[in-house]
């Protein structure tokens, strides 16, 4: 992919965050999501790519824009796109930390077309690459990761979605002595943070959305981290979707390279509300300031883009 496209993808997630951030704490998660979709869609129309949405807001009959299969862009290089205009709509509605606007792009055919179902996930950073397994117990994984990172299990911080389905995982983490950060929504950001040394996050584990899993995988691949996943169909319809994807065995473990194939992908995320590594959108008279993480696998670059946006025709000097 043309490296000059990277900044175009930054603009897309920035616009989604700027628009949806206006509704922070207003209790309107659907409105925040729609504003983000509008912002992304408008910016994609100006972007010189021929993109196909493979993970988006839903099927065509469920979403008027950014639906799965939609073609976006102003024409150019063919790419596949995974988007979540607001990862953590409840977080925006309640004004809580951790909401992002996020996308991942890769050459055509390189992103898993993950159906909207649950997925078992375990994510770690580069130092623990190759030391995790969904077939192993939580305790085994914790000890293997601690050993790989040359630390005690009690030094690890594990992020888990605070759900009844994760009670066993939480109990086992506590018994093993690991520190736990329970989150209410939004597991993409902490999964990617596993790959950033100094983030304070060492593992993400549990069941979450499969589309979000592919987004997390793109970020972790760019950072040299590791991830395993297993799709969790709950009915015959979901099993049929897996077979259509070529996955006959639903118990099959998907590796990072199954989720994101090839030798190039780009991940971009702008914080809507404050995150561990980024500040949320900050508005001022006549503009705002955004913080974006931009990653590329082919070059190994990790960029944090701090941007001042000035609105309208009257654009005064930069305000910090």
CORKATA-V701933 format. One record per backbone hydrogen bond with DSSP energy under -1.0 kcal/mol. CO is the residue of the C=O (numbers start at 1). NH is the residue of the N-H. E is the energy in kcal/mol with one decimal. If there is no record, write none. Layout:
BEGIN
co = (CO & CO)
nh = (NH & NH)
e = (E & E)
END
This chain:
BEGIN
co = (2 & 3 & 5 & 6 & 7 & 8 & 9 & 10 & 11 & 12 & 13 & 14 & 15 & 16 & 17 & 20 & 21 & 23 & 28 & 29 & 30 & 31 & 32 & 33 & 34 & 35 & 36 & 37 & 38 & 39 & 40 & 41 & 43 & 44 & 47 & 47 & 49 & 50 & 51 & 52 & 53 & 55 & 58 & 59 & 59 & 66 & 67 & 70 & 72 & 77 & 79 & 80 & 81 & 81 & 82 & 84 & 86 & 87 & 88 & 89 & 90 & 91 & 92 & 93 & 99 & 99 & 100 & 101 & 102 & 103 & 104 & 105 & 106 & 107 & 110 & 112 & 115 & 117 & 118 & 119 & 120 & 121 & 122 & 123 & 124 & 125 & 126 & 128 & 133 & 137 & 138 & 139 & 140 & 141 & 142 & 143 & 144 & 145 & 146 & 147 & 152 & 153 & 156 & 157 & 157 & 158 & 159 & 160 & 161 & 163 & 164 & 166 & 167 & 168 & 169 & 170 & 171 & 172 & 173 & 179 & 181 & 183 & 187 & 188 & 189 & 190 & 192 & 193 & 196 & 203 & 204 & 206 & 208 & 209 & 210 & 211 & 212 & 213 & 214 & 215 & 216 & 217 & 218 & 219 & 220 & 226 & 228 & 229 & 230 & 235 & 236 & 237 & 238 & 239 & 240 & 241 & 242 & 243 & 249 & 254 & 255 & 256 & 259 & 265 & 266 & 267 & 268 & 269 & 270 & 272 & 274 & 278 & 282 & 284 & 286 & 287 & 288 & 289 & 290 & 291 & 292 & 293 & 294 & 295 & 296 & 301 & 303 & 305 & 307 & 309 & 313)
nh = (5 & 6 & 9 & 10 & 11 & 12 & 13 & 14 & 15 & 16 & 17 & 18 & 19 & 20 & 21 & 23 & 24 & 26 & 32 & 33 & 34 & 35 & 36 & 37 & 38 & 39 & 40 & 41 & 42 & 43 & 44 & 45 & 46 & 47 & 49 & 74 & 75 & 79 & 72 & 81 & 69 & 83 & 68 & 62 & 63 & 57 & 70 & 53 & 51 & 50 & 52 & 106 & 54 & 55 & 104 & 102 & 88 & 100 & 92 & 93 & 94 & 96 & 25 & 27 & 272 & 273 & 87 & 270 & 84 & 268 & 82 & 266 & 80 & 110 & 261 & 114 & 117 & 210 & 232 & 208 & 230 & 206 & 228 & 204 & 226 & 128 & 129 & 131 & 136 & 141 & 142 & 143 & 144 & 145 & 146 & 147 & 148 & 149 & 151 & 150 & 155 & 156 & 179 & 202 & 203 & 181 & 205 & 183 & 163 & 166 & 167 & 170 & 171 & 172 & 173 & 174 & 175 & 176 & 178 & 158 & 160 & 162 & 191 & 192 & 193 & 194 & 195 & 196 & 199 & 159 & 123 & 121 & 119 & 213 & 214 & 215 & 216 & 217 & 218 & 219 & 220 & 221 & 222 & 223 & 225 & 124 & 122 & 254 & 120 & 239 & 240 & 241 & 242 & 243 & 244 & 245 & 247 & 246 & 252 & 229 & 259 & 260 & 112 & 297 & 105 & 295 & 103 & 293 & 101 & 281 & 98 & 275 & 289 & 287 & 311 & 284 & 309 & 282 & 307 & 271 & 305 & 269 & 303 & 267 & 300 & 296 & 294 & 292 & 290 & 288 & 315)
e = (-1.9 & -1.5 & -1.9 & -1.7 & -2.1 & -1.4 & -1.9 & -2.4 & -2.2 & -1.7 & -2.2 & -2.9 & -2.1 & -2.3 & -2.5 & -2.0 & -1.6 & -2.2 & -2.2 & -2.1 & -2.4 & -2.3 & -1.9 & -2.5 & -2.5 & -2.3 & -2.6 & -2.8 & -2.5 & -1.8 & -2.8 & -1.6 & -1.3 & -1.7 & -2.5 & -3.5 & -2.4 & -1.7 & -2.3 & -2.6 & -3.6 & -2.8 & -2.9 & -1.9 & -1.6 & -2.7 & -2.3 & -2.6 & -2.8 & -2.6 & -2.0 & -1.9 & -2.8 & -1.5 & -2.5 & -2.1 & -1.1 & -1.4 & -1.7 & -2.5 & -2.0 & -2.8 & -3.6 & -2.0 & -2.7 & -1.4 & -3.4 & -2.4 & -2.6 & -2.4 & -2.9 & -2.5 & -3.1 & -1.8 & -3.2 & -2.2 & -2.0 & -2.7 & -2.6 & -2.3 & -1.7 & -2.0 & -1.9 & -1.7 & -2.3 & -1.2 & -1.5 & -2.0 & -1.0 & -2.4 & -2.5 & -2.4 & -2.6 & -2.7 & -2.5 & -2.3 & -2.3 & -1.9 & -2.3 & -1.2 & -1.8 & -1.6 & -2.5 & -2.4 & -1.3 & -2.9 & -1.8 & -2.0 & -1.8 & -2.0 & -1.7 & -2.7 & -2.6 & -2.4 & -2.5 & -2.4 & -2.5 & -2.1 & -2.0 & -2.8 & -1.8 & -3.3 & -1.4 & -2.3 & -2.3 & -1.1 & -1.8 & -1.7 & -2.0 & -2.9 & -2.6 & -2.1 & -2.5 & -1.4 & -1.6 & -1.6 & -2.5 & -2.3 & -2.0 & -1.8 & -2.7 & -2.6 & -1.9 & -1.4 & -2.6 & -2.5 & -1.8 & -3.9 & -3.0 & -2.0 & -2.4 & -1.7 & -1.8 & -2.2 & -2.1 & -1.1 & -2.7 & -1.5 & -1.9 & -2.1 & -1.8 & -2.4 & -2.4 & -2.4 & -2.4 & -3.0 & -2.3 & -2.8 & -2.6 & -1.4 & -2.2 & -3.2 & -2.3 & -2.3 & -2.9 & -2.9 & -3.3 & -2.2 & -2.3 & -2.1 & -3.1 & -2.1 & -2.9 & -2.3 & -1.3 & -1.7 & -3.0 & -2.1 & -2.5 & -2.1 & -1.1)
END
